Amino acid sequence: MESTPSTQEGEQQDQNNSTIYTPSDEELKQLVDFLDPLKNDPTSSDRFNALTNLTQVELSNQIRKLEEWALVLGVNEDIQLQKGKLLGILNDH
């Protein structure tokens, strides 16, 4: 029997031995609860329905994309704040 590298809770190995994070049932419930109000918004209902029909792996990939997007936005915001301080537009107050 071949041994596989150990993974942390919520992680699985794919066929390329890459680690894939799989959200817990509680994390998925929190996400659905967060998105639930959007189902009544006509502009968001299609997206909500698409997200609720994703598999755990597909949903995990969407979560990863959102986390990466949030990180990029945070870095860009920090850059803009630094520029504002250097130009004297913003102060530390």
C-alpha positions in Angstrom: 0.0 0.0 0.0 1.4 3.4 -1.1 1.5 6.1 1.6 0.3 9.6 0.7 1.5 12.8 2.3 -0.6 13.9 5.2 -2.9 16.8 4.8 -4.5 19.2 7.2 -8.2 19.1 8.1 -10.2 20.4 5.1 -7.5 19.5 2.6 -7.5 16.8 0.0 -5.0 15.5 -2.6 -6.0 15.7 -6.3 -4.7 13.4 -8.9 -1.5 15.5 -9.3 -0.8 15.3 -5.6 -1.6 19.0 -5.2 -3.3 20.0 -2.0 -6.9 21.2 -2.5 -8.6 23.1 0.4 -12.1 21.9 0.9 -14.2 24.1 3.1 -15.9 22.6 6.1 -19.7 22.1 6.3 -19.8 25.0 8.8 -17.9 27.3 6.4 -20.2 26.4 3.5 -23.2 27.0 5.8 -21.8 30.5 6.7 -21.3 31.3 3.0 -24.8 30.2 2.1 -26.2 32.2 5.0 -24.2 35.2 3.8 -25.4 34.9 0.2 -29.0 34.0 1.1 -30.4 37.6 1.0 -29.1 38.0 -2.5 -31.5 35.4 -3.9 -34.3 37.9 -3.7 -32.3 40.6 -5.5 -33.1 40.3 -9.2 -29.6 41.3 -10.3 -27.9 38.8 -7.9 -30.4 35.9 -8.1 -28.7 34.3 -11.2 -25.3 34.4 -9.6 -26.7 33.2 -6.3 -28.3 30.2 -8.0 -25.1 29.4 -9.9 -23.0 29.5 -6.6 -25.4 27.3 -4.7 -25.2 24.6 -7.4 -21.4 24.4 -7.3 -19.6 21.3 -5.9 -17.5 21.7 -2.8 -14.3 21.8 -4.9 -15.8 24.4 -7.3 -17.0 26.5 -4.4 -13.5 26.2 -2.8 -12.0 27.6 -6.0 -14.4 30.5 -6.0 -13.6 31.2 -2.4 -9.9 31.1 -3.2 -10.4 33.6 -6.1 -12.3 36.0 -3.8 -9.6 35.8 -1.2 -6.9 36.5 -3.8 -9.0 39.4 -5.2 -9.4 40.8 -1.6 -5.6 40.6 -1.1 -4.9 42.4 -4.4 -7.5 45.1 -3.5 -5.9 45.5 -0.1 -2.4 45.9 -1.6 -3.7 48.4 -4.2 -5.5 50.4 -1.5 -2.3 50.5 0.6 -0.3 51.8 -2.4 -2.9 54.5 -3.0 -2.8 55.5 0.7 1.0 55.7 0.6 0.8 57.9 -2.5 -1.7 60.2 -0.9 0.5 60.6 2.2 3.6 61.3 0.1 1.7 64.0 -1.9 0.4 65.5 1.3 -3.2 64.7 0.4 -3.7 62.5 3.4 -2.4 62.8 6.9 -2.2 60.3 9.8 -5.2 61.8 11.7 
